[in-house]
Amino acid sequence: MCNRHLVLLCFLLLPLLQACSLMPTQQQALEGFPSETLQQLREQSKELERLQALDTATAAQQQQIRKLKNRLQQFERDAIRTASRLEKQSEWHEAERVLQVGTDLLPDSQELNTARQKFSERRQLREERVRMELAIQRGEQLLKEAEAYQRLRQLNGPDVLTWLELQNFHRKCRGSAQALQDHAQEALQRGDYTLAARGLRVARRLYGNDLLQEPDQREQIDQDLAVANRHLAKTKRQVASSAPKKDPKSPVQELQRALDTGDLLSARQHLNRLQQQSPQDPQLSPLQSQFQSQLDARIEAAIKRGNDLYSEGKIERAVEVWREAKALDPDNAELLTNIARAEKVLENLKALSEPPGAKP
């Protein structure tokens, strides 16, 4: 009877176990990059490698190569821009995933590999700062405890703590002070003088009277603190005496720089200025073609991404994606239709969610 019950239980749990096995696959989609889109990019990358490996390519194949390159380059820019946005929102882990998937898809992309390397350096720096801030907070908490013990001594006499409790507390203070000194040394090496000075001041207070008996320790803290304060004073003088200077660039340089970074809003402005100031410039026509190619790829990707989000029920996010694209191409009929349709759906959902009898 027990064996029958066990078999029956396993049979009932089998669908659940299979569903659980699918969870990692379903979580592979990234912010703004549905799994279907990533799969298409993998196929496009393989197809590009195949076409580039041909000894001779037909005109149609050459056109396909250019089209695939544009799409993959657009993905590079989108991935870097998405990771940057997530980083600004302190979504460090998700930003790392975006860059990791990007370099996995395009391992030879210099832009993605460089962006990932710089991201890792910024994350390492951020981690070091957070760890030092935690050490400072622990030190400040110990100082508050020391002040509380002092008030208790004033109330109840010097024996409010046993000798062992007092020794343990002093050991905590000295350990915290030493950790802050180590953090401060690293902060000085990377030029983070404000945090270094803050940590060193807390360390001095944690050591307390012990520094009177240890002149070497006191001298080291004083030297490090002097270095930090000297650099801080120098920085303040430089900020006060210097004014920001803008490096003048020609419209062509500004336009090319905007196109290289994928900033199509600025690129459109620079393109309009170039058309007004130098309509006969020989670089105007190729820059116009480059701008239009990037714009078409960006709009196509935005429409596809918005459609994917809309199909997933993420209607508000889809509208955001389409509106961002609309800023680049205000008269695009497909974008206008998609936005109007989605806004109507959101209005209906809002009306359905309101309680009966509520005023519109």
DAZI-V295210 format. One record per backbone hydrogen bond with DSSP energy under -0.5 kcal/mol. CO is the residue of the C=O (numbers start at 1). NH is the residue of the N-H. E is the energy in kcal/mol with one decimal. If there is no record, write none. Layout:
co->{CO CO}
nh->{NH NH}
e->{E E}
This chain:
co->{1 2 3 4 5 6 7 8 9 10 11 13 14 15 16 17 18 19 20 22 23 25 26 30 33 34 35 36 37 38 39 40 41 42 43 44 45 46 47 48 49 51 58 59 60 61 62 63 64 65 66 67 68 69 70 71 72 73 74 75 76 77 78 79 80 81 82 83 84 85 86 87 90 91 92 93 94 95 96 97 98 99 100 101 102 106 108 109 110 111 112 113 114 115 116 117 118 119 120 121 122 123 124 125 126 127 128 129 130 131 132 133 134 135 136 137 138 139 140 141 142 143 144 145 146 147 148 149 150 151 152 153 157 158 162 163 164 165 166 167 168 169 170 171 172 173 174 175 176 177 178 179 180 181 182 183 184 185 186 187 188 191 192 193 194 195 196 197 198 199 200 201 202 203 204 207 208 209 209 210 210 214 215 216 217 218 219 220 221 222 223 224 225 226 227 228 229 230 231 232 233 234 235 236 237 238 245 246 250 251 252 253 254 255 256 257 258 258 259 262 263 264 265 266 267 268 269 270 271 272 273 274 278 281 282 283 284 285 286 287 288 289 290 291 292 293 294 295 296 297 298 299 300 301 302 303 304 305 306 307 308 309 310 313 314 315 316 317 318 319 320 321 322 323 324 325 325 329 332 333 334 335 336 337 338 339 340 341 342 343 344 345 346 347 348 349 350 351 355}
nh->{5 6 7 8 9 10 11 12 13 14 15 17 18 19 20 21 22 22 23 26 27 28 29 33 30 38 39 40 41 42 43 44 45 46 47 48 49 50 51 52 53 54 62 63 64 65 66 67 68 69 70 71 72 73 74 75 76 77 78 79 80 81 82 83 84 85 86 87 88 89 91 90 92 95 96 97 98 99 100 101 102 103 104 105 106 109 110 113 114 115 116 117 118 119 120 121 122 123 124 125 126 127 128 129 130 131 132 133 134 135 136 137 138 139 140 141 142 143 144 145 146 147 148 149 150 151 152 153 154 155 156 157 160 161 166 167 168 169 170 171 172 173 174 175 176 177 178 179 180 181 182 183 184 185 186 187 188 189 190 192 191 193 196 197 198 199 200 201 202 203 204 205 206 207 208 210 211 212 213 213 214 218 219 220 221 222 223 224 225 226 227 228 229 230 231 232 233 234 235 236 237 238 239 240 241 242 247 248 254 255 256 257 258 259 260 261 262 263 262 264 267 268 269 270 271 272 273 274 275 276 277 278 281 284 286 287 288 289 290 291 292 293 294 295 296 297 298 299 300 301 302 303 304 305 306 307 308 309 310 311 312 314 313 315 318 319 320 321 322 323 324 325 326 327 328 328 329 332 336 337 338 339 340 341 342 343 344 345 346 347 348 349 350 351 352 353 354 354 358}
e->{-2.2 -2.2 -2.4 -2.7 -2.4 -2.3 -2.2 -1.9 -2.0 -1.3 -0.5 -2.3 -2.2 -2.2 -2.4 -1.7 -0.7 -0.9 -1.1 -1.8 -1.2 -1.3 -0.5 -1.9 -2.0 -2.1 -2.2 -2.1 -2.3 -2.2 -2.2 -2.7 -2.6 -2.2 -2.4 -2.4 -2.1 -2.2 -2.5 -2.6 -1.2 -1.2 -2.7 -2.1 -2.1 -2.4 -2.1 -2.2 -2.7 -2.5 -2.3 -2.0 -2.5 -2.7 -2.2 -2.0 -2.1 -2.1 -2.8 -3.0 -2.4 -2.7 -2.8 -2.6 -2.2 -2.2 -2.5 -2.4 -2.1 -1.3 -3.3 -1.8 -1.2 -2.2 -2.3 -1.9 -2.1 -2.1 -2.6 -2.8 -2.2 -2.5 -2.1 -2.4 -2.6 -1.9 -0.7 -2.2 -2.5 -2.4 -2.5 -2.2 -2.5 -2.3 -2.4 -1.9 -2.3 -2.7 -2.4 -2.3 -2.6 -2.6 -2.3 -2.1 -2.6 -2.6 -1.9 -2.5 -2.2 -2.0 -2.5 -2.3 -2.4 -2.2 -2.8 -2.1 -2.0 -2.0 -1.9 -2.1 -2.4 -2.1 -2.1 -2.7 -2.0 -1.8 -2.1 -2.3 -1.9 -1.4 -3.4 -2.3 -0.9 -0.6 -2.5 -2.3 -2.4 -2.2 -2.4 -2.2 -2.1 -2.3 -2.6 -2.5 -2.6 -2.5 -2.5 -2.2 -2.1 -2.0 -2.1 -2.5 -2.6 -2.2 -1.8 -2.4 -2.5 -1.8 -1.8 -3.0 -0.8 -1.4 -1.9 -2.6 -2.0 -2.4 -2.4 -2.0 -1.7 -2.3 -2.2 -1.6 -2.0 -2.3 -1.7 -2.0 -1.3 -1.4 -0.6 -0.9 -0.6 -2.1 -2.6 -2.2 -2.1 -2.4 -2.5 -2.4 -2.7 -2.1 -2.2 -2.3 -2.6 -2.3 -2.1 -2.2 -2.3 -2.0 -2.5 -2.1 -1.9 -2.2 -2.4 -2.1 -2.1 -1.9 -0.5 -0.8 -2.6 -2.5 -2.6 -2.4 -2.2 -2.3 -2.5 -1.7 -0.6 -2.1 -0.7 -1.5 -2.1 -2.4 -1.6 -2.7 -2.5 -2.5 -2.1 -2.5 -2.4 -1.8 -2.8 -2.9 -1.7 -1.6 -0.5 -1.8 -2.4 -2.2 -2.3 -2.5 -2.6 -2.4 -2.2 -2.6 -2.7 -2.0 -2.6 -2.7 -2.5 -2.3 -2.4 -2.7 -2.1 -2.7 -2.9 -2.4 -2.2 -2.4 -2.7 -2.4 -1.5 -2.5 -1.4 -1.5 -2.0 -2.5 -2.0 -2.2 -2.5 -2.7 -2.3 -1.9 -2.3 -1.5 -0.6 -1.1 -1.8 -1.8 -2.2 -2.4 -2.5 -2.6 -2.3 -2.4 -2.5 -2.7 -1.9 -1.9 -2.4 -2.1 -2.2 -2.4 -2.4 -2.2 -2.2 -1.6 -0.8 -0.6 -1.8}
